[in-house]
Amino acid sequence: MKIRIILTAFLMMVAFLGQAQVSPGDTTEYIIKLGNGNEYVGVIVQDDGREMLIQTKSLGKIYVSKTDVVSITKNDKSHAVVVDGEVWDNSTFSTRYFLTTNGLPIKKGENYYMIHLFGPEFHVAVSNSVNVGIMTTWIGAPFLFTVKKSFATKRPDINLALGSLNGNLSFFNEFKGLFSLNFLSITKGNRENNITLSGGYVHWHNGMKADLYQTNVKANGFLGSVAGSWRISKSASFIFDSMIGYLYSKRNSYEEEYTYDANWNVVNVNRFKVEKNTERAFYMFMPGIRVMETKNRAFQFYLNYTNVEDVQFGFPMVSWLRTF
């Protein structure tokens, strides 16, 4: 019986010490989680085996009983930020900007939705590197499905992502046609400060057959983006997003030309095909601010400046982000 008690005590001690290797006087910053749900972030000044003296930024020096400690982990500042003593670890919203996304992965179960003035979108993390979602407007058209797969590299500050966006105009066009955008993103940095380069190929056709009543439209082209996020205060970040594109489109339809006699009676109908090809370049710049109300709620305001073949216009936009 004594051997069993000694062995059990030894195993419990090994398990506890295995949480983190902490040495008194160490200047490393730790996250100490307690059984009651509280978290403290700071430097462990003293550890006598029963209590720890922690130098925190928000509360100063505090004593914590080791029997209340659930875990002790190093505070990886590249992946977490502390706001008023609360750890905002791996913010879900840091994986995207206003319109585009980046290569940073989100954890399984970190789901979020974004409400724009023009419509909602929902995203679900089905694994630690894959998230899927839907995007639409308040009238339900277009309706788009999204998927993104993130890839880690040998460098912790470099992440890649492959993504696809597919859908159509739904009931506005009898669910015909296809919009498809496939892209690659490369992100340098961490969740608080990063920059992303993205490029992709877009294809669109309206699914119509060219005749007297319908026009067949096809468009193809390339899209690119430069985006970034930089934390400027404990709860606010400067966000920059952009979109640069070059599209080639083809429109096919049929028209009729009538020949009349002296009494304006139709004597001949000439039906001919009309094809119109266009090339169009555009760019969008979107600078703005994201304010984290809590680690699960954010509000963002940005300006959208757009130029399409020297036709320029701009307007302000707001959106809200929430986890679920």
N, C-alpha and C positions, 0 to 999 in steps of 0.2 A: 504493500500500500504506500509506504514512504517513497519507494522508488518511482511509483506512478505519479505521485504528487510532485516530486522533484523534476521528473521529466516533463510534466505538463507546464510547470512554472518556467522551465528552461525554454520550451518551445514558444510560450507566450512572450518571453523576453526577446527572443530572436526575431519573432514576427514584428514586435514593436520597434526594435532597433532598426529593422530592415526598411522602415518607412523612409528614413533619410539619415544620412551620415552628418550629424551636426556637431561641430566642435565649438566650445565656448570661445568667444573672442573672434569668431569668424564674421567677416563683414558681408557674407552672402545674405541676400534677402530671401526670406522664406514665406510661404503661405501656410498658416497653421489653421486647420479646420477642426472645430469642436463638435461633440456629439449633439449639442443643442442647435446646430446650424450656423453658429457664428463663425466668422473668418477673420483672422488677423494677419496683417502683412507687415513684416519688419525683420530686424536683425536680432538673432538670439544672443543676448548678452551673457546669460548665465544659465546653466543646466545642472542641477544637483541630483538628478535622478527622480525627484518627486515633483519639482516645480521648474518652470522655465521663466526667465525674465526676458521679455521681448521689448525692444525699442521700436515702437510703431510711429508712423508719420502722423496719424490722425489723433491718437490717444496718448501719445508719449509712452512711458514705461509702464508695462502691466505684467502681473504674474499670472501664469496659467498652470493649472494642475495637469500633470501628464496623464492622469487617469481620465481626463475629459477630452484628450486629444484623439481625433480620429485619423488624421494624416498630417504629415509634414512634407511639403514639396518645395523645391526651389522655384522662385518667382522668375519665370522666363519672360523677361520684359519685351522680348520680340513678339510674343504671342498674347500678352495680357497687359492691361492697364488698370491701375488702382484709382478709384474715384471715391473720395471721402471714406477711405478704409474698406470699400467694397471692391472685390476683384471682378472686373469686367473681362472675363477670359474668352478669347476667340469670338468676338462679336460676330454674330451671324451676318449682319448687314455689311460687314467689311468685305464680303466677297463680291460686291457689285457697286456700280456707280449709279448715275441717274437712269441711263438707258442700257449701257453695256455692262458686262461682267468681267471678272478677272480670273486668273489661274489659281487663286487660293482655294483650298478645299474647305468645305464645311462638314461638321460632324453629323453622323447619322442621328436623325430626330430633330435637328436644328432647322425647323420649318419656318417660313415667313411669308407674309403677303405684303404687297405694296399697293396703295390706293393713289392713283393719279387723278387729276381733274377729268381726264378723258376716259378712265376706266381702271379696272383692277387687274392684278396678276397674283398668282399663288405658286409657291415653290416648295417642294418637299425633298429633303435629303434622304434618299433611300439607302445610302451607305456613306462611308467616310470620304468618298471621292466622287459620288454620282448624285446629282439632283435633277429632278424633273419638275415641270410646271406647265401652267397654262396662262395665256395672256389674251385679253380681249378689251372691248370698249363697253360703255354702258348700254349700247344698243346690240351687243353681241356679234358685231362684225367689224373687222375680221376676227377670227378665232384661231389662235396659234398654240401649238404644243412645243415645248422646249425640253432639251436634255443637254447636260454638260458633264463631262468627265475630266477630273483634275488629275495631274500627274506630278509627283514629287521628283526632284532631280538630286544629284549628289551635293549640290549647293543648297543649303536651307533657305537662302534668300531668292531662289529662282524656282518658280512653279509654272507649269504648263497646263493648258486646258483645251480640249476639243469639244465643240458644241454644235448643235443643230436646232434650227427654228423652222417649223413647218405648219402650214395651215392654208386657209382660203377665206373668202368673203362670206362663208356660211350661207344663211338663207337669202342674203342680198343677191347672190348669184346662183341660187339653187344648189349650193354646195359643190359647184363645179370649179375646176381650175386648181392651181397649186402655187403656193408661195413657199420657197425653200431657201434658207440661208445656212450655210455651213462655214464654220470659222475656227481659227486657231488663235489662242491668246498666250502671251508670254508676260509674266509678271515678275518684277524685281522688287524686293522689299518684304515687309511684314504686314500684319493686319492694320497697323496704325499709320504707316507711311509706305506708300508703294507707287509704282508707275507700271502701266500695262500698254503693250503694243498688240493690236489685234488686226487680223486680216481675214477676209472671207469672200466667197463667191455666192451671188444671189441669182435666183431664177424665178420667174413669174410667168404664168399663162392663165388666161381667164377661162379656158375650157370650152370656148365657143367655136362653132364652125362658121366660117365666113359665108354669109349669104345676104339676101336683101334686107334681112331684119337683124342680123347679128354681125358683130365685128370681132374678129379674132385678134387677140393682143398677146404678144410674147415679149419678154424683157429679160436681159441677162447683163451681168456686170460685176464689178468688184467693189467691195466696201472695205474701208480701213478705219482704225480708231486709235487715238492716243488718249489715255485717261490716267487719272491718278488721285490719290487721297493722302492728305497730310493733316495730322492732328495739330490744332492750333490752341486748344485749351483742354481742360479736363473733360469737357462734355461736347466740344464742337470740333468739326473737321472741315477743312476746305476740300471740296470735290471739284475736279475738272473732268469733263467728258466731251467727246467729240465724235463726229461721223463724217467721213469723206468718201464720196462715191462717184463712180463713172458707169453709167448705164446705157445700154444699147437696146432700143425697142423697135418692134415691127408690128404694124397694124395692117390687117387685110380685111377688105370688105368688098361688096359688089354694089354698083350703081347702075341706073337705067337712064338711057338717053332716048327721048321720043322725037319722032318725025311726024309733022301734022300736014294735012292738006289745006286747001283754001278755006274749008269750013271748020277748021280746027278739029278734025277727026284724026285720031291716031292711025297712021298708015304703016309705021314701022317702030319696033322697039329694039334698041341696041343695048345689050347688057354687057358690062365690062368690069373687070377686076381693078380695084384701086389698092395700091400698096404704098404705105408711107413708112419710111425708116427715119428714126431720129437718134441722135446721140446727145446725152445730157450729163453734165458734171454738176456736183453740188457739194456743199460742206456745211456742217453744223458745229457751233461752238457752244458749250454749256458749262459755264463756271457757276459755282454756288456754294452753299453752306449746309452741312448736315448737323443737326443738334440732337444729341442723345439725351432724351428725357429720363430714361432708365436704360439698363442694358438690354431690355426687351422692347423698347419703344423709341422711335426716332421720327423727327420731322425734318424735311429738307426743302430749301428754297433755291431756285436757280433760274438763270436767264438763258433763253434759247435764241441764239442768233443764227439765222439760216441764209444762205446765198445759193440761189438756183439760177444759173446762167445770167448773173449780174442782177437778178431780181432779189433784193434784200429785204428781210423783215425780221423782227424779233419780238419776243413776248416773254413775260415771266411765267414760271410754273412752280407749283408746290406739290408735294407728295408726302405720304405717311407710310411708315414701315412698322410692322408688328410681328412678333413671333407667335406661333400657335403649336 
